[in-house]
Amino acid sequence: MFVNAAIVFLVLSMLFGLEFVLVVKYFFTPKRSRDHLCATYEQFGTKIIFKLFRVFRGFRITVLNPKKLNIPNHCLVISNHQSLLDILVLIQLLGIERKPRFVAKKELQYGVPLVSFTLRKGGHCLIRRHGAPLETMRAVSKMAQVCMQERTCPVIFPEGTRSRNGELGVFHSAGVRKILDVEPIPVAAIAIEGGWRVATVRDFLRRFGKEPYVAEIVKIYDTPRGKHEIEKVLADAHVQIAARIDALRRR
């Protein structure tokens, strides 16, 4: 537990340092280049965090791609959601060339060094947990339009919130449909397993590094068009992701 607490301290110190440098650079960077600057620091910060985790606790993200699927550089990414670490996992998996932008809870806009700043300033979509549906859809649409213009990847967790016990929740279609209404693009489904076991501070301090953390590229869907096709893709993705989570737990 002491080692994990020390890791948390090191990571937070590193993130505060990176955020300070980023903030300084941000205000001296032309507006058209600020999103890319934030994305660069997201990637850099994620790499450092995972290196610290690996060195001190042997923690690794295992990425599986048994079907040898290629995630398009411009597509919608959907995934189940178990932990705040899932965002970092997907940032690393998708890479700077896809510049992933997340639909995330507005509560994350403050309080997490570096992460909160890049979520606010890097073109991501922050929505209120119990916000008005119209306000939420406007925010999602705005992010989707930016992704369309820059040919980057919007990312959404269709469950809408983290699973506290690892069980896959219902996939909600509103946000997915809004993104695909702005621009019909292929959909990549990714399964993540392991985060729920270390989602709380207590579990992180006790179990981090002892539990596997896996991300698997499950399926790439051709561009769905219209409500019916989108609902069909979401339903199939739910089945596929649930099956892979179950298989990963039985390994």
Secondary structure by P-SEA (a helix, b strand, c coil): caaaaaaaaaaaaaaaaaaaaaaaaaaaccccaaaaaaaaaaaaaaaaaaaaaaaaccbbbbbbcccccccccbbbbbbbbcccaaaaaaaaaaccccccccccccccccccaaaaaaaaccbbbbbbccccaaaaaaaaaaaaaaaaaacbbbbbcccccccccccccccccaaaaaaaaacbbbbbbbbbccccccccaaaaacccccbbbbbbbcccccccccaaaaaaaaaaaaaaaaaaaaaaaac
